[in-house]
Every structure is written in structure tokens, then in C-alpha cells.
Amino acid sequence: MLTDFENAAMTVVTGMVVNLVNTFSLDFMLPISMSDENMLVAQKQDAIYKERFWWRTDLFSRGDNYQENTLE
């Protein structure tokens, strides 16, 4: 169970992360098809060690070509 101090610290850190995302207009979006692939792969045993996931590599890009902005 979190103490009052830990709860307040978590709230402050969460607020700071939200402010950073908003200030720099970071783009974390992936197409649903890539997200679905990630979910299917994640269900396998030891997936974090043995499988590959789609990740967004260029958070500042606003382009629609997600294939260029992802690392498989």
C-alpha cells in the first residue's frame, strides 16, 4: 500500500510526464493492425525475450507512413 508521500510523488511525476507529452506534441500512435499484431505476439510464452514487437521510433513525426516510423 502506498503512503501519502508516495501517492503524492506518483501524482506529480504523472503530471510532469503528461506536460512533457503535451509540450513536445509527441506522437505515440500506431495503426490498429500493428497493435493487434503486438497483442497476438505478447500472448506467447516468454514473448518479451523471444519475439519482436512494433515500436514507434520517431515520436516527433506527424507523417501517415507508419512503416517508416516503426522498428520491427
Order of alpha helices (4+ residues) and beta strands (2+ residues): alpha-alpha-alpha-beta-beta
